[in-house]
Each structure stands twice: as C-alpha cells, then as structure tokens.
Amino acid sequence: MIVVTDACLPLLALGEAPVSARVLINYELPSKETYLRRMATCLAADGIVINVVVGGEVITLKNIEESSSLVIAEMPINISEIL
C-alpha cells in the first residue's frame, strides 16, 4: 500500500523505476493529469485506487472518470471485498 503525494512519486524522466503498489490512496483528489500519472507510475496492474473525497470533489472525480474512460466505483463498506 502507498499513500501518495507528488513528492513521493518516482520521476520516470530521471530513470527511476515505477513503484507498483497494490493499493494507492489519494487523501486529496489530484488533477486529472496527476491522477493518471500516479496510476501509471505507482500502481500495480491488479492494484486499486482509494480516493478520499469531500463535498465538491465528487464532481471532479466524476469528470476524471468520464474523461479518461475509467470506472471509479464507490467503496464498499467492507474493504476486504476489494482486496
């Protein structure tokens, strides 16, 4: 599992290897570009992303989902269902 900020992401342009975490947690919803970059550089192929969103961020998350052909589902009550 990795809790991400931009500061901890590998810089692929500088030759660092991707992280390949199984779970990625966004405590603050990033921009669409940053969201996609985090998925590409930090997430394993079978990994999941957990987004902590508040209020108006739901609209932003839906926009990310629609504009990038992702399926972002609401997290179930029992997190073990997705792990």
Biopython code that builds the backbone (N, CA, C, O; Angstrom):
import numpy as np
from Bio.PDB.StructureBuilder import StructureBuilder

atoms = [
    (1, "MET", "N", (0.851, -1.166, 0.000)),
    (1, "MET", "CA", (0.000, 0.000, 0.000)),
    (1, "MET", "C", (0.890, 1.220, 0.000)),
    (1, "MET", "O", (1.948, 1.229, 0.630)),
    (2, "ILE", "N", (0.457, 2.261, -0.715)),
    (2, "ILE", "CA", (1.195, 3.515, -0.726)),
    (2, "ILE", "C", (0.199, 4.663, -0.638)),
    (2, "ILE", "O", (-0.794, 4.696, -1.365)),
    (3, "VAL", "N", (0.472, 5.589, 0.248)),
    (3, "VAL", "CA", (-0.295, 6.820, 0.347)),
    (3, "VAL", "C", (0.540, 7.854, -0.378)),
    (3, "VAL", "O", (1.693, 8.084, -0.014)),
    (4, "VAL", "N", (-0.027, 8.486, -1.402)),
    (4, "VAL", "CA", (0.804, 9.293, -2.281)),
    (4, "VAL", "C", (0.596, 10.785, -2.145)),
    (4, "VAL", "O", (-0.491, 11.272, -1.837)),
    (5, "THR", "N", (1.678, 11.478, -2.386)),
    (5, "THR", "CA", (1.701, 12.900, -2.671)),
    (5, "THR", "C", (2.630, 13.037, -3.858)),
    (5, "THR", "O", (3.347, 12.093, -4.190)),
    (6, "ASP", "N", (2.633, 14.178, -4.496)),
    (6, "ASP", "CA", (3.531, 14.352, -5.635)),
    (6, "ASP", "C", (4.985, 14.224, -5.226)),
    (6, "ASP", "O", (5.820, 13.839, -6.044)),
    (7, "ALA", "N", (5.303, 14.535, -3.993)),
    (7, "ALA", "CA", (6.689, 14.493, -3.533)),
    (7, "ALA", "C", (7.260, 13.087, -3.498)),
    (7, "ALA", "O", (8.476, 12.924, -3.599)),
    (8, "CYS", "N", (6.431, 12.074, -3.361)),
    (8, "CYS", "CA", (6.952, 10.715, -3.228)),
    (8, "CYS", "C", (6.906, 9.923, -4.520)),
    (8, "CYS", "O", (7.307, 8.759, -4.542)),
    (9, "LEU", "N", (6.427, 10.528, -5.592)),
    (9, "LEU", "CA", (6.321, 9.795, -6.845)),
    (9, "LEU", "C", (7.670, 9.671, -7.526)),
    (9, "LEU", "O", (8.479, 10.598, -7.481)),
    (10, "PRO", "N", (7.915, 8.532, -8.158)),
    (10, "PRO", "CA", (9.157, 8.390, -8.911)),
    (10, "PRO", "C", (9.146, 9.311, -10.123)),
    (10, "PRO", "O", (8.095, 9.579, -10.705)),
    (11, "LEU", "N", (10.302, 9.781, -10.485)),
    (11, "LEU", "CA", (10.430, 10.633, -11.656)),
    (11, "LEU", "C", (10.931, 9.775, -12.803)),
    (11, "LEU", "O", (12.138, 9.592, -12.964)),
    (12, "LEU", "N", (10.017, 9.250, -13.597)),
    (12, "LEU", "CA", (10.389, 8.341, -14.667)),
    (12, "LEU", "C", (11.315, 9.005, -15.676)),
    (12, "LEU", "O", (12.140, 8.337, -16.299)),
    (13, "ALA", "N", (11.182, 10.310, -15.837)),
    (13, "ALA", "CA", (12.061, 11.011, -16.767)),
    (13, "ALA", "C", (13.512, 10.943, -16.313)),
    (13, "ALA", "O", (14.424, 11.031, -17.135)),
    (14, "LEU", "N", (13.731, 10.788, -15.021)),
    (14, "LEU", "CA", (15.087, 10.699, -14.485)),
    (14, "LEU", "C", (15.544, 9.255, -14.354)),
    (14, "LEU", "O", (16.609, 8.991, -13.795)),
    (15, "GLY", "N", (14.751, 8.317, -14.864)),
    (15, "GLY", "CA", (15.165, 6.926, -14.886)),
    (15, "GLY", "C", (14.779, 6.096, -13.677)),
    (15, "GLY", "O", (15.204, 4.945, -13.569)),
    (16, "GLU", "N", (13.990, 6.640, -12.766)),
    (16, "GLU", "CA", (13.573, 5.855, -11.603)),
    (16, "GLU", "C", (12.497, 4.847, -12.012)),
    (16, "GLU", "O", (11.681, 5.121, -12.891)),
    (17, "ALA", "N", (12.505, 3.700, -11.376)),
    (17, "ALA", "CA", (11.550, 2.640, -11.692)),
    (17, "ALA", "C", (10.191, 2.919, -11.059)),
    (17, "ALA", "O", (10.116, 3.556, -10.008)),
    (18, "PRO", "N", (9.115, 2.446, -11.691)),
    (18, "PRO", "CA", (7.787, 2.570, -11.079)),
    (18, "PRO", "C", (7.716, 1.823, -9.748)),
    (18, "PRO", "O", (8.504, 0.912, -9.495)),
    (19, "VAL", "N", (6.758, 2.223, -8.896)),
    (19, "VAL", "CA", (6.624, 1.640, -7.562)),
    (19, "VAL", "C", (5.842, 0.329, -7.581)),
    (19, "VAL", "O", (6.238, -0.610, -6.890)),
    (20, "SER", "N", (4.767, 0.222, -8.328)),
    (20, "SER", "CA", (3.911, -0.972, -8.438)),
    (20, "SER", "C", (3.264, -1.389, -7.122)),
    (20, "SER", "O", (3.346, -2.551, -6.726)),
    (21, "ALA", "N", (2.621, -0.441, -6.448)),
    (21, "ALA", "CA", (1.897, -0.736, -5.210)),
    (21, "ALA", "C", (0.564, -1.406, -5.543)),
    (21, "ALA", "O", (0.007, -1.191, -6.620)),
    (22, "ARG", "N", (0.070, -2.197, -4.638)),
    (22, "ARG", "CA", (-1.216, -2.874, -4.830)),
    (22, "ARG", "C", (-2.394, -1.960, -4.465)),
    (22, "ARG", "O", (-3.474, -2.079, -5.043)),
    (23, "VAL", "N", (-2.187, -1.050, -3.508)),
    (23, "VAL", "CA", (-3.221, -0.096, -3.098)),
    (23, "VAL", "C", (-2.616, 1.298, -3.103)),
    (23, "VAL", "O", (-1.548, 1.521, -2.532)),
    (24, "LEU", "N", (-3.297, 2.231, -3.747)),
    (24, "LEU", "CA", (-2.862, 3.620, -3.794)),
    (24, "LEU", "C", (-3.977, 4.459, -3.180)),
    (24, "LEU", "O", (-5.131, 4.339, -3.592)),
    (25, "ILE", "N", (-3.658, 5.302, -2.209)),
    (25, "ILE", "CA", (-4.670, 6.119, -1.537)),
    (25, "ILE", "C", (-4.406, 7.589, -1.825)),
    (25, "ILE", "O", (-3.319, 8.100, -1.556)),
    (26, "ASN", "N", (-5.407, 8.261, -2.371)),
    (26, "ASN", "CA", (-5.359, 9.705, -2.587)),
    (26, "ASN", "C", (-6.162, 10.366, -1.467)),
    (26, "ASN", "O", (-7.392, 10.309, -1.470)),
    (27, "TYR", "N", (-5.476, 10.991, -0.513)),
    (27, "TYR", "CA", (-6.192, 11.695, 0.557)),
    (27, "TYR", "C", (-6.749, 13.017, 0.078)),
    (27, "TYR", "O", (-7.758, 13.495, 0.596)),
    (28, "GLU", "N", (-6.098, 13.612, -0.909)),
    (28, "GLU", "CA", (-6.603, 14.817, -1.553)),
    (28, "GLU", "C", (-6.708, 14.498, -3.034)),
    (28, "GLU", "O", (-5.762, 13.969, -3.619)),
    (29, "LEU", "N", (-7.817, 14.805, -3.637)),
    (29, "LEU", "CA", (-8.030, 14.468, -5.032)),
    (29, "LEU", "C", (-7.129, 15.328, -5.914)),
    (29, "LEU", "O", (-7.230, 16.554, -5.889)),
    (30, "PRO", "N", (-6.249, 14.699, -6.693)),
    (30, "PRO", "CA", (-5.349, 15.462, -7.555)),
    (30, "PRO", "C", (-6.041, 15.868, -8.856)),
    (30, "PRO", "O", (-7.185, 15.488, -9.108)),
    (31, "SER", "N", (-5.339, 16.639, -9.672)),
    (31, "SER", "CA", (-5.845, 16.971, -11.004)),
    (31, "SER", "C", (-5.919, 15.700, -11.840)),
    (31, "SER", "O", (-5.336, 14.677, -11.481)),
    (32, "LYS", "N", (-6.632, 15.769, -12.947)),
    (32, "LYS", "CA", (-6.760, 14.594, -13.819)),
    (32, "LYS", "C", (-5.387, 14.105, -14.274)),
    (32, "LYS", "O", (-5.119, 12.904, -14.256)),
    (33, "GLU", "N", (-4.521, 15.024, -14.680)),
    (33, "GLU", "CA", (-3.197, 14.656, -15.167)),
    (33, "GLU", "C", (-2.386, 13.961, -14.076)),
    (33, "GLU", "O", (-1.737, 12.946, -14.333)),
    (34, "THR", "N", (-2.423, 14.500, -12.869)),
    (34, "THR", "CA", (-1.688, 13.909, -11.749)),
    (34, "THR", "C", (-2.287, 12.564, -11.372)),
    (34, "THR", "O", (-1.554, 11.624, -11.064)),
    (35, "TYR", "N", (-3.608, 12.462, -11.393)),
    (35, "TYR", "CA", (-4.294, 11.205, -11.078)),
    (35, "TYR", "C", (-3.815, 10.100, -12.013)),
    (35, "TYR", "O", (-3.454, 9.011, -11.567)),
    (36, "LEU", "N", (-3.816, 10.383, -13.298)),
    (36, "LEU", "CA", (-3.402, 9.383, -14.290)),
    (36, "LEU", "C", (-1.917, 9.056, -14.168)),
    (36, "LEU", "O", (-1.520, 7.905, -14.351)),
    (37, "ARG", "N", (-1.093, 10.061, -13.859)),
    (37, "ARG", "CA", (0.346, 9.822, -13.692)),
    (37, "ARG", "C", (0.604, 8.949, -12.473)),
    (37, "ARG", "O", (1.453, 8.060, -12.518)),
    (38, "ARG", "N", (-0.111, 9.190, -11.397)),
    (38, "ARG", "CA", (0.047, 8.357, -10.198)),
    (38, "ARG", "C", (-0.312, 6.904, -10.497)),
    (38, "ARG", "O", (0.375, 5.983, -10.056)),
    (39, "MET", "N", (-1.386, 6.709, -11.244)),
    (39, "MET", "CA", (-1.780, 5.344, -11.594)),
    (39, "MET", "C", (-0.712, 4.675, -12.450)),
    (39, "MET", "O", (-0.410, 3.496, -12.265)),
    (40, "ALA", "N", (-0.146, 5.424, -13.380)),
    (40, "ALA", "CA", (0.842, 4.851, -14.297)),
    (40, "ALA", "C", (2.172, 4.556, -13.610)),
    (40, "ALA", "O", (2.845, 3.588, -13.965)),
    (41, "THR", "N", (2.561, 5.374, -12.634)),
    (41, "THR", "CA", (3.888, 5.224, -12.030)),
    (41, "THR", "C", (3.885, 4.512, -10.688)),
    (41, "THR", "O", (4.936, 4.052, -10.240)),
    (42, "CYS", "N", (2.737, 4.410, -10.037)),
    (42, "CYS", "CA", (2.713, 3.854, -8.683)),
    (42, "CYS", "C", (1.891, 2.582, -8.535)),
    (42, "CYS", "O", (2.089, 1.843, -7.571)),
    (43, "LEU", "N", (0.993, 2.308, -9.442)),
    (43, "LEU", "CA", (0.008, 1.250, -9.236)),
    (43, "LEU", "C", (0.362, -0.018, -10.005)),
    (43, "LEU", "O", (0.692, 0.030, -11.190)),
    (44, "ALA", "N", (0.288, -1.149, -9.315)),
    (44, "ALA", "CA", (0.473, -2.450, -9.963)),
    (44, "ALA", "C", (-0.699, -2.710, -10.905)),
    (44, "ALA", "O", (-1.759, -2.099, -10.770)),
    (45, "ALA", "N", (-0.503, -3.614, -11.852)),
    (45, "ALA", "CA", (-1.541, -3.912, -12.846)),
    (45, "ALA", "C", (-2.859, -4.344, -12.203)),
    (45, "ALA", "O", (-3.929, -4.017, -12.717)),
    (46, "ASP", "N", (-2.799, -5.070, -11.093)),
    (46, "ASP", "CA", (-4.016, -5.530, -10.420)),
    (46, "ASP", "C", (-4.363, -4.669, -9.209)),
    (46, "ASP", "O", (-5.160, -5.079, -8.365)),
    (47, "GLY", "N", (-3.773, -3.485, -9.119)),
    (47, "GLY", "CA", (-3.964, -2.618, -7.959)),
    (47, "GLY", "C", (-5.276, -1.857, -7.983)),
    (47, "GLY", "O", (-5.987, -1.829, -8.988)),
    (48, "ILE", "N", (-5.576, -1.246, -6.855)),
    (48, "ILE", "CA", (-6.777, -0.425, -6.722)),
    (48, "ILE", "C", (-6.387, 0.947, -6.197)),
    (48, "ILE", "O", (-5.357, 1.113, -5.544)),
    (49, "VAL", "N", (-7.234, 1.926, -6.497)),
    (49, "VAL", "CA", (-7.045, 3.293, -6.015)),
    (49, "VAL", "C", (-8.199, 3.609, -5.082)),
    (49, "VAL", "O", (-9.359, 3.371, -5.417)),
    (50, "ILE", "N", (-7.882, 4.146, -3.911)),
    (50, "ILE", "CA", (-8.898, 4.613, -2.971)),
    (50, "ILE", "C", (-8.777, 6.127, -2.910)),
    (50, "ILE", "O", (-7.715, 6.660, -2.587)),
    (51, "ASN", "N", (-9.874, 6.822, -3.225)),
    (51, "ASN", "CA", (-9.901, 8.278, -3.206)),
    (51, "ASN", "C", (-10.732, 8.744, -2.025)),
    (51, "ASN", "O", (-11.878, 8.325, -1.864)),
    (52, "VAL", "N", (-10.169, 9.600, -1.206)),
    (52, "VAL", "CA", (-10.915, 10.221, -0.119)),
    (52, "VAL", "C", (-11.405, 11.556, -0.672)),
    (52, "VAL", "O", (-10.605, 12.454, -0.934)),
    (53, "VAL", "N", (-12.721, 11.685, -0.848)),
    (53, "VAL", "CA", (-13.276, 12.901, -1.439)),
    (53, "VAL", "C", (-14.274, 13.543, -0.485)),
    (53, "VAL", "O", (-14.923, 12.868, 0.314)),
    (54, "VAL", "N", (-14.378, 14.852, -0.590)),
    (54, "VAL", "CA", (-15.334, 15.612, 0.217)),
    (54, "VAL", "C", (-16.110, 16.555, -0.697)),
    (54, "VAL", "O", (-15.609, 17.005, -1.728)),
    (55, "GLY", "N", (-17.327, 16.837, -0.297)),
    (55, "GLY", "CA", (-18.157, 17.836, -0.960)),
    (55, "GLY", "C", (-18.037, 17.926, -2.465)),
    (55, "GLY", "O", (-18.377, 16.990, -3.188)),
    (56, "GLY", "N", (-17.546, 19.070, -2.932)),
    (56, "GLY", "CA", (-17.451, 19.365, -4.353)),
    (56, "GLY", "C", (-16.484, 18.504, -5.130)),
    (56, "GLY", "O", (-16.484, 18.546, -6.360)),
    (57, "GLU", "N", (-15.656, 17.719, -4.451)),
    (57, "GLU", "CA", (-14.696, 16.872, -5.157)),
    (57, "GLU", "C", (-15.365, 15.709, -5.881)),
    (57, "GLU", "O", (-14.766, 15.116, -6.778)),
    (58, "VAL", "N", (-16.583, 15.379, -5.506)),
    (58, "VAL", "CA", (-17.296, 14.281, -6.168)),
    (58, "VAL", "C", (-17.470, 14.605, -7.650)),
    (58, "VAL", "O", (-17.312, 13.727, -8.498)),
    (59, "ILE", "N", (-17.789, 15.841, -7.963)),
    (59, "ILE", "CA", (-17.953, 16.263, -9.357)),
    (59, "ILE", "C", (-16.626, 16.144, -10.097)),
    (59, "ILE", "O", (-16.590, 15.666, -11.231)),
    (60, "THR", "N", (-15.538, 16.572, -9.468)),
    (60, "THR", "CA", (-14.214, 16.463, -10.075)),
    (60, "THR", "C", (-13.859, 15.010, -10.338)),
    (60, "THR", "O", (-13.329, 14.685, -11.400)),
    (61, "LEU", "N", (-14.143, 14.135, -9.385)),
    (61, "LEU", "CA", (-13.856, 12.711, -9.552)),
    (61, "LEU", "C", (-14.669, 12.126, -10.708)),
    (61, "LEU", "O", (-14.145, 11.339, -11.496)),
    (62, "LYS", "N", (-15.936, 12.504, -10.814)),
    (62, "LYS", "CA", (-16.768, 12.035, -11.929)),
    (62, "LYS", "C", (-16.216, 12.539, -13.264)),
    (62, "LYS", "O", (-16.247, 11.814, -14.259)),
    (63, "ASN", "N", (-15.711, 13.776, -13.293)),
    (63, "ASN", "CA", (-15.114, 14.316, -14.517)),
    (63, "ASN", "C", (-13.865, 13.535, -14.910)),
    (63, "ASN", "O", (-13.650, 13.270, -16.092)),
    (64, "ILE", "N", (-13.040, 13.164, -13.931)),
    (64, "ILE", "CA", (-11.855, 12.340, -14.201)),
    (64, "ILE", "C", (-12.294, 11.002, -14.778)),
    (64, "ILE", "O", (-11.724, 10.521, -15.757)),
    (65, "GLU", "N", (-13.307, 10.407, -14.169)),
    (65, "GLU", "CA", (-13.810, 9.109, -14.623)),
    (65, "GLU", "C", (-14.304, 9.181, -16.072)),
    (65, "GLU", "O", (-13.949, 8.335, -16.893)),
    (66, "GLU", "N", (-15.109, 10.173, -16.377)),
    (66, "GLU", "CA", (-15.706, 10.282, -17.707)),
    (66, "GLU", "C", (-14.689, 10.640, -18.781)),
    (66, "GLU", "O", (-14.759, 10.117, -19.894)),
    (67, "SER", "N", (-13.753, 11.516, -18.470)),
    (67, "SER", "CA", (-12.808, 11.977, -19.489)),
    (67, "SER", "C", (-11.659, 11.011, -19.733)),
    (67, "SER", "O", (-10.925, 11.169, -20.708)),
    (68, "SER", "N", (-11.485, 10.020, -18.875)),
    (68, "SER", "CA", (-10.358, 9.100, -19.043)),
    (68, "SER", "C", (-10.800, 7.646, -19.203)),
    (68, "SER", "O", (-9.967, 6.742, -19.157)),
    (69, "SER", "N", (-12.077, 7.414, -19.387)),
    (69, "SER", "CA", (-12.622, 6.063, -19.590)),
    (69, "SER", "C", (-12.311, 5.115, -18.439)),
    (69, "SER", "O", (-12.163, 3.912, -18.649)),
    (70, "LEU", "N", (-12.213, 5.643, -17.236)),
    (70, "LEU", "CA", (-12.017, 4.822, -16.047)),
    (70, "LEU", "C", (-13.371, 4.478, -15.445)),
    (70, "LEU", "O", (-14.354, 5.182, -15.673)),
    (71, "VAL", "N", (-13.421, 3.409, -14.686)),
    (71, "VAL", "CA", (-14.608, 3.075, -13.906)),
    (71, "VAL", "C", (-14.221, 3.257, -12.446)),
    (71, "VAL", "O", (-13.425, 2.491, -11.903)),
    (72, "ILE", "N", (-14.792, 4.277, -11.818)),
    (72, "ILE", "CA", (-14.484, 4.579, -10.419)),
    (72, "ILE", "C", (-15.737, 4.285, -9.608)),
    (72, "ILE", "O", (-16.721, 5.022, -9.674)),
    (73, "ALA", "N", (-15.689, 3.210, -8.849)),
    (73, "ALA", "CA", (-16.851, 2.769, -8.074)),
    (73, "ALA", "C", (-16.766, 3.287, -6.641)),
    (73, "ALA", "O", (-15.682, 3.562, -6.126)),
    (74, "GLU", "N", (-17.918, 3.411, -6.017)),
    (74, "GLU", "CA", (-17.957, 3.774, -4.607)),
    (74, "GLU", "C", (-17.427, 2.601, -3.791)),
    (74, "GLU", "O", (-17.749, 1.446, -4.071)),
    (75, "MET", "N", (-16.615, 2.904, -2.782)),
    (75, "MET", "CA", (-16.001, 1.853, -1.978)),
    (75, "MET", "C", (-17.054, 1.151, -1.122)),
    (75, "MET", "O", (-17.900, 1.802, -0.509)),
    (76, "PRO", "N", (-16.996, -0.175, -1.085)),
    (76, "PRO", "CA", (-17.950, -0.908, -0.241)),
    (76, "PRO", "C", (-17.667, -0.676, 1.238)),
    (76, "PRO", "O", (-16.581, -0.232, 1.612)),
    (77, "ILE", "N", (-18.634, -0.976, 2.057)),
    (77, "ILE", "CA", (-18.476, -0.825, 3.496)),
    (77, "ILE", "C", (-17.329, -1.690, 4.001)),
    (77, "ILE", "O", (-16.530, -1.241, 4.823)),
    (78, "ASN", "N", (-17.241, -2.925, 3.517)),
    (78, "ASN", "CA", (-16.210, -3.859, 3.950)),
    (78, "ASN", "C", (-15.069, -3.837, 2.938)),
    (78, "ASN", "O", (-15.189, -4.418, 1.859)),
    (79, "ILE", "N", (-13.969, -3.177, 3.273)),
    (79, "ILE", "CA", (-12.850, -3.013, 2.345)),
    (79, "ILE", "C", (-12.233, -4.345, 1.927)),
    (79, "ILE", "O", (-11.595, -4.422, 0.877)),
    (80, "SER", "N", (-12.410, -5.389, 2.725)),
    (80, "SER", "CA", (-11.847, -6.691, 2.358)),
    (80, "SER", "C", (-12.491, -7.247, 1.089)),
    (80, "SER", "O", (-11.944, -8.159, 0.468)),
    (81, "GLU", "N", (-13.644, -6.709, 0.699)),
    (81, "GLU", "CA", (-14.297, -7.140, -0.536)),
    (81, "GLU", "C", (-13.504, -6.753, -1.777)),
    (81, "GLU", "O", (-13.671, -7.374, -2.827)),
    (82, "ILE", "N", (-12.647, -5.745, -1.681)),
    (82, "ILE", "CA", (-11.898, -5.293, -2.851)),
    (82, "ILE", "C", (-10.429, -5.657, -2.792)),
    (82, "ILE", "O", (-9.708, -5.447, -3.767)),
    (83, "LEU", "N", (-9.970, -6.193, -1.682)),
    (83, "LEU", "CA", (-8.549, -6.549, -1.578)),
    (83, "LEU", "C", (-8.300, -7.985, -1.948)),
    (83, "LEU", "O", (-7.157, -8.442, -1.913)),
]
sb = StructureBuilder()
sb.init_structure("model")
sb.init_model(0)
sb.init_chain("A")
sb.init_seg("    ")
for serial, (resi, resn, name, xyz) in enumerate(atoms, 1):
    if name == "N":
        sb.init_residue(resn, " ", resi, " ")
    sb.init_atom(name, np.array(xyz, "f"), 0.0, 1.0, " ", f" {name:<3s}", serial, name[0])
structure = sb.get_structure()
